[in-house]
Structures are given as C-alpha cells and as structure tokens.
Amino acid sequence: MGNCCMRINQEEKRNKSLPFHYYEAHRPTSPANITTQPNCTSDHVYYAPPYAVSPVQKSCAPIRAPIADNLDEIQHIADRELDNEESDPSISIKCDPVFVLVKNRGQSWYLDLLKRMKRSEYRQPNTTFEMFLDGSTVSKPDSRATIRAVAIAICLLIRSPGYMKEDAEEDLEIFDEAYHPMKIEQSPDENPNQPPSLKTVHRFTRKIFQNAQLSPECAIVTMIYLERLLHGGHIYLNVSNWKRILLCAILLASKVWDDQAVWNVDYCQILDELKVDDVNELERRFLEIIQFNINVPSKVYTKYYFDIRDLTVSSHEFSRLTVDTAKYLEACSHEVLDVNMALASTGRRLRRTMSLDSFYLKRRSRPFFIP
C-alpha cells in the first residue's frame, strides 16, 4: 500500500508544472565537471565546482575536423599513386634490393665474411645414392639462418652510405640516437662511432625476435619495410639511427604479418630504455614516410626471400633426404598437379615442356583419314 501511494505521489510530482522562476533559481551557472580519482569506482565520483577547474582543463578537448559531405570524394589508400613506385625495390619486382646492389659491388667487409664462412663450411656433397636438402622454404624459412642474413644485410647498408641514387635528406631526429639514446651490448674493443660488427647487429635482432616470439617470415617483411623507408625518406642507414629504424621495422612487420595482438608496450619491456610515447611517435613517423603503404605483394616477398637466403646459404641446416620427406614432396607435387588439372577446365592449363622425339612420336600416332 505504501509503495502504491509513493508511486502515485511521484507521478503527480512529475506531472506538476513549476513556475519559471523555479528553473531560474535552480539553473547551474556553468556545466558540471565530473572528475574522478585514480583507480576509483562510480561510488567515488564527485562533481567539481566551476571555480575548481582550470582554464586549461576547460579547453583541452580537441576540435574535430568536419567530415566531408560526400564520402565518395575521399580517396582510398589502395587507390593512391605512390612515389617512386618503379624504382622502389620493396614495391616493384624489377628492381634488386639495395643490399643486393651493395653486395654485388664487392665490398671488402662482405668478401672477408665470405672467406670466413667458406672456411667454416663443411657439408657433404649430393651423390646418386644420397641427397642433402635444407628445410628452408618460402612459406617456412629457416629461423636461425634468416635472422643472421638480415643482420648481414643491415651491416651492408650501414657500411655503404652511397647506395642512394638521390641526395639523402637530413637525418630525422626521431630516428637519431643522439636525441633518443638506446643501450646495446657491444664488445669492449668496439668503437661506438664506427660501424657495428655483425655480432652486435645479430645480437640486437635476435634479442627482439626471441623475446617477442616472432616468426622468421617477419624478418623478411622487416627488410621490405626498412628499404621502403630508406627510399621513401631518402635516409641513409648509419651508426646513429640503425637500431631505431630496425626496431620500428620489426614492430610494424609483427603487427602486419603475425596474426596476434601486438602492443607497443611489449617492446618497451624488451628494451627498458624505451617509452610508450616514444615508440608511438616512432611508428607514426615511420608510417608517414612510407605513405602508410604496408602492402607486401607475394612476388616481392618471394624476391626478398631468395635474395636474403643467398647471403647465408652455408648457414642453413642440411639434412639427408629420407623416404618420409620424399613422400611429402611427392604429395606436394600431386597437389600442384591437381590445381593444374582444375585450371584445364577453364582453358587456362599450364603448358608443360615436350622433347623433340615426343613431338614427332605424337604426330605419327595421329590417325590418317583419306578424303
């Protein structure tokens, strides 16, 4: 009974008209400002009076730009014409990667490295009785050899500052360690003002890949993004910027390639000297220079895979071809053959080569009709 009466009184009070001077007296002089304490719940929310809010807090809300009336006028990111598309090896398959051009010039550091690798190389040759294959493929590269090859490519770019056809722009402060220092383990006899050794670059790259648990495919995509940055911003890779550029390329490759949640704070835990705001700004500037083009065509990926693989062929782990491996390769060949037969129904069957004897034999086997 009490509840029913209370409900009626509330409805009567809600429907009751109040005079205008009542609203004037109870109208607030300024909008209420809701503030909260750190780590508090909704029970601890209180309303701050207008005089307790500073002018900076009142005007801190950003003003959003008006949205275009016609959304069709906004150009999609995939429809934009990229700069230097024909000369950028990370976009066009007609151009060789930059580290390949440096390698072909016969750099003394790389030649000495090849001599040391050949002296330490020992692999049994293939014969008619046994065959040795490495387990590295395009879809699943060898992790240890790929990371080492990326380190070699980085050393080649650092030691050849004249690989750009155009004049390089000034070094950006966001990539310069003079403004954003980073710690790295170096040998005691290594000069920090000189190009880093292969061991130093390899240790830095391997540390990130192991702690972030990245796949070896990310190493190949990292080189694609890194060279895309060098061409897009006309930047030289040198002693003072290679660590931050390489870090951001790995971060971007892990977000694009690996199908898992990647946060910038995770890399701040790997490298203690990094701050989240610094990594965010580094990633934003990196994307601006490459014009937010994170697309990696399959042809470009395959090209970089074989070029990177050629740097450390001797570092790949070769194993003897077994019966199980042969059956697996044969099954893969049958899958390709099935795809070929499926394409035959649409008139796009892949042509196979034919010897001259088989061609004559095929002509003789044709039936001959007398008109």
C-alpha positions in Angstrom: 0.0 0.0 0.0 2.8 2.3 0.8 4.5 1.6 -2.5 1.4 2.3 -4.4 0.9 5.6 -2.7 4.5 6.5 -3.3 4.3 5.8 -7.0 1.2 8.0 -7.3 2.8 10.8 -5.5 5.9 10.6 -7.7 3.8 10.7 -10.8 1.8 13.7 -9.5 5.0 15.5 -8.7 6.5 14.6 -12.1 3.4 15.9 -13.9 3.1 19.0 -11.7 4.0 22.3 -13.5 6.5 24.5 -11.8 6.8 28.3 -12.3 9.5 29.8 -14.5 11.4 31.5 -11.6 12.0 28.0 -10.1 14.1 27.0 -13.1 16.0 30.3 -13.0 16.9 29.7 -9.3 18.0 26.2 -9.8 19.8 26.6 -13.1 23.6 26.0 -12.8 25.8 28.8 -13.8 28.2 26.5 -15.7 28.1 22.9 -16.8 29.1 20.4 -14.1 32.5 18.9 -14.4 32.8 15.3 -13.4 36.1 14.3 -12.0 37.3 11.0 -10.6 40.2 9.8 -8.5 42.7 7.3 -9.9 41.6 3.7 -9.6 38.1 4.6 -8.2 34.7 3.3 -8.8 31.4 5.0 -9.7 30.6 5.4 -6.0 33.5 7.8 -5.5 32.7 10.1 -8.4 32.1 13.7 -7.3 31.2 16.9 -9.1 33.8 19.6 -9.0 32.6 23.2 -8.7 33.2 25.5 -11.7 35.9 27.5 -9.9 37.9 24.3 -9.2 38.5 23.7 -12.9 41.4 25.5 -14.5 41.1 27.2 -18.0 43.5 24.6 -19.4 41.1 21.8 -18.4 38.2 23.5 -19.9 39.8 23.9 -23.4 41.7 20.6 -23.5 39.1 18.9 -25.7 40.3 18.7 -29.3 38.1 20.1 -32.0 37.4 17.5 -34.6 37.5 18.5 -38.3 34.2 18.3 -40.1 33.5 15.2 -42.0 33.3 15.6 -45.8 29.7 15.7 -47.1 30.5 13.4 -50.0 32.4 10.4 -48.8 33.0 9.4 -52.5 35.5 12.2 -52.8 37.8 10.7 -50.2 40.4 8.6 -52.0 41.0 5.1 -50.7 44.5 4.3 -49.5 44.8 1.5 -52.1 43.9 3.8 -55.0 46.7 6.3 -54.4 49.7 6.6 -56.7 52.8 6.0 -54.7 56.0 8.0 -55.3 59.0 6.2 -56.9 56.9 3.1 -57.5 59.0 1.9 -60.4 62.4 2.5 -58.7 61.5 1.2 -55.2 62.5 -2.5 -54.9 60.1 -3.0 -52.0 57.2 -2.4 -54.4 58.5 -3.4 -57.9 60.0 -6.8 -58.6 62.0 -5.3 -61.5 64.5 -3.7 -59.1 67.0 -5.5 -57.0 67.0 -4.9 -53.2 69.5 -2.3 -52.0 71.6 -4.7 -50.0 72.0 -6.9 -53.2 73.4 -4.0 -55.1 75.8 -3.3 -52.3 76.8 -6.9 -52.2 77.4 -7.1 -55.9 79.8 -4.1 -55.7 82.3 -6.4 -53.9 82.5 -4.7 -50.6 85.7 -5.7 -48.7 83.9 -6.4 -45.5 81.5 -8.8 -47.2 84.3 -10.5 -49.1 86.2 -11.2 -45.8 83.0 -12.5 -44.3 82.5 -14.9 -47.2 86.1 -16.2 -46.7 85.4 -16.9 -43.1 82.1 -18.6 -43.9 83.7 -20.8 -46.5 86.5 -21.9 -44.1 83.9 -22.9 -41.5 81.6 -24.5 -44.0 81.6 -28.3 -44.2 78.7 -30.0 -46.0 78.7 -33.4 -47.7 78.0 -33.2 -51.4 75.0 -34.7 -53.2 75.6 -38.0 -54.9 73.5 -40.6 -56.8 73.0 -42.6 -53.6 72.1 -39.8 -51.2 70.9 -36.2 -51.3 71.1 -33.4 -48.7 68.4 -30.7 -48.6 67.7 -27.8 -46.2 64.4 -27.3 -44.6 64.0 -23.7 -45.6 61.1 -22.8 -47.8 59.3 -19.6 -48.9 56.4 -20.3 -46.6 58.6 -21.5 -43.7 62.1 -20.1 -43.8 64.9 -21.3 -41.5 64.7 -19.1 -38.4 68.4 -19.1 -37.4 69.8 -18.5 -40.9 67.2 -15.9 -41.8 67.9 -13.7 -38.8 71.6 -13.9 -39.4 71.1 -13.0 -43.1 69.0 -9.9 -42.1 71.9 -8.9 -39.8 74.3 -9.2 -42.7 72.1 -7.1 -44.9 71.9 -4.4 -42.2 75.7 -4.3 -41.9 76.0 -4.0 -45.7 73.7 -1.0 -45.7 75.5 0.7 -42.8 78.9 0.3 -44.5 77.8 1.6 -47.9 76.3 5.1 -47.4 76.4 5.9 -51.2 73.7 3.4 -52.3 71.0 6.1 -52.8 70.7 7.5 -56.3 69.2 10.7 -55.0 70.6 13.0 -52.4 69.7 11.9 -48.9 67.7 14.3 -46.7 68.8 15.3 -43.3 68.6 12.7 -40.6 65.3 12.9 -38.7 65.5 13.4 -35.0 63.0 10.7 -34.3 65.4 8.1 -35.6 68.6 9.7 -34.2 70.0 8.1 -31.0 71.7 11.4 -30.1 68.2 12.6 -29.1 66.8 9.2 -28.2 69.7 7.0 -26.9 69.4 3.3 -26.8 71.5 0.8 -24.9 73.1 -2.2 -26.6 75.6 -4.8 -25.7 78.8 -4.2 -27.5 82.3 -5.7 -27.3 84.7 -3.8 -25.1 87.1 -3.2 -28.0 84.3 -2.0 -30.3 84.2 1.7 -31.1 80.6 3.1 -30.9 81.4 5.7 -33.6 82.4 3.0 -36.1 80.0 0.7 -37.9 78.8 -2.1 -35.6 80.1 -5.6 -36.0 78.0 -8.4 -37.4 77.9 -9.9 -33.9 76.4 -6.7 -32.4 73.7 -6.4 -35.1 72.8 -10.1 -34.9 72.6 -10.0 -31.1 70.2 -7.0 -31.2 68.0 -8.5 -33.8 67.9 -12.0 -32.2 67.0 -10.5 -28.8 63.9 -8.8 -30.2 62.8 -11.9 -32.2 63.3 -14.3 -29.4 61.6 -12.2 -26.7 58.7 -11.2 -28.9 58.4 -14.8 -30.3 58.3 -13.6 -33.9 58.2 -15.9 -36.9 61.1 -15.9 -39.4 58.8 -14.5 -42.1 58.7 -11.3 -40.1 62.4 -10.9 -40.7 61.9 -10.9 -44.5 59.0 -8.4 -44.2 61.2 -6.3 -41.9 63.8 -5.9 -44.7 61.0 -4.9 -47.1 59.7 -2.2 -44.8 63.2 -1.0 -43.9 64.2 -0.5 -47.6 60.8 1.1 -48.3 61.6 3.7 -45.6 65.1 4.3 -47.0 63.6 5.0 -50.4 60.6 7.0 -49.2 62.5 9.3 -47.0 65.9 9.2 -48.7 67.5 8.2 -45.5 70.9 6.7 -45.0 71.3 3.9 -42.5 74.2 4.9 -40.3 75.7 4.3 -36.8 73.3 6.6 -35.0 69.9 5.5 -36.5 70.1 1.8 -37.5 68.8 0.5 -34.1 65.7 2.7 -34.0 64.9 2.1 -37.7 65.3 -1.6 -37.4 63.2 -1.7 -34.2 60.3 0.1 -35.9 60.5 -2.1 -39.0 60.3 -5.2 -36.8 57.4 -3.7 -34.8 55.5 -2.9 -38.0 56.2 -6.3 -39.6 55.0 -8.1 -36.5 51.7 -6.2 -36.5 51.1 -6.8 -40.2 52.3 -10.3 -40.6 51.7 -12.2 -37.4 48.0 -12.9 -36.6 48.2 -12.0 -33.0 47.7 -8.9 -30.8 50.9 -6.8 -30.7 51.2 -3.8 -28.3 54.0 -1.2 -28.3 54.3 -1.6 -24.6 55.6 -5.2 -25.2 58.6 -3.9 -26.9 59.2 -1.4 -24.1 59.5 -4.4 -21.8 62.1 -6.0 -24.1 64.2 -2.8 -24.3 64.0 -1.0 -20.9 65.1 2.4 -22.2 62.1 2.8 -24.5 58.9 4.7 -23.6 55.5 4.0 -24.9 55.0 7.6 -26.2 58.4 7.4 -27.9 57.5 4.2 -29.7 54.1 5.5 -30.7 55.7 8.6 -32.3 58.4 6.5 -33.9 55.8 4.2 -35.5 53.7 7.2 -36.7 56.6 8.9 -38.3 57.7 5.6 -40.0 54.2 5.2 -41.5 54.1 8.7 -42.7 57.3 8.3 -44.6 56.2 5.1 -46.3 52.8 6.7 -47.0 51.0 4.1 -44.9 51.8 1.5 -47.6 52.1 -1.7 -45.6 51.1 -3.9 -48.5 53.6 -6.7 -49.4 52.9 -8.5 -52.7 53.7 -12.2 -52.8 56.2 -11.6 -55.7 58.1 -9.0 -53.7 58.2 -11.3 -50.6 59.5 -14.2 -52.7 62.2 -12.0 -54.3 63.4 -10.8 -50.9 63.3 -14.4 -49.6 65.7 -15.7 -52.2 68.0 -12.7 -52.0 68.2 -12.9 -48.2 68.7 -16.7 -48.4 71.7 -16.2 -50.8 73.5 -14.3 -48.1 73.8 -17.3 -45.8 73.3 -20.4 -47.8 76.0 -22.1 -45.9 74.3 -21.4 -42.6 71.3 -23.4 -43.4 71.0 -26.8 -41.8 71.1 -29.5 -44.5 69.7 -33.0 -43.7 69.7 -36.2 -45.6 66.7 -36.8 -47.8 64.6 -39.6 -46.2 61.7 -41.7 -47.5 59.2 -39.7 -45.5 60.5 -36.4 -46.8 60.4 -37.7 -50.4 56.8 -38.8 -49.9 55.9 -35.4 -48.6 57.5 -33.7 -51.6 55.7 -36.1 -53.9 52.4 -35.2 -52.2 53.0 -31.5 -52.7 53.7 -32.2 -56.3 50.4 -34.0 -56.7 48.6 -31.0 -55.1 50.1 -28.8 -57.8 49.1 -31.3 -60.5 45.5 -31.3 -59.2 45.5 -27.5 -59.4 46.8 -27.7 -62.9 44.0 -30.1 -63.9 41.4 -27.8 -62.3 42.7 -24.9 -64.4 42.4 -27.1 -67.5 38.6 -27.0 -67.2 38.6 -23.2 -67.6 41.0 -23.2 -70.5 44.0 -22.0 -68.5 46.0 -25.1 -68.2 49.7 -24.6 -67.6 51.8 -25.8 -70.5 54.5 -28.4 -70.0 57.6 -28.7 -72.0 58.0 -31.5 -74.6 61.0 -33.1 -76.1 61.5 -33.2 -79.9 61.3 -37.0 -80.0 58.0 -36.9 -78.2 56.7 -34.3 -80.6 57.4 -36.5 -83.6 56.0 -39.5 -81.9 52.8 -37.6 -81.2 52.5 -36.6 -84.8 53.0 -40.2 -86.1 50.3 -41.5 -83.7 47.6 -39.3 -85.2 45.1 -41.2 -87.3 45.2 -40.5 -91.1 41.9 -40.1 -92.9 41.6 -40.4 -96.7 39.1 -37.9 -98.1 
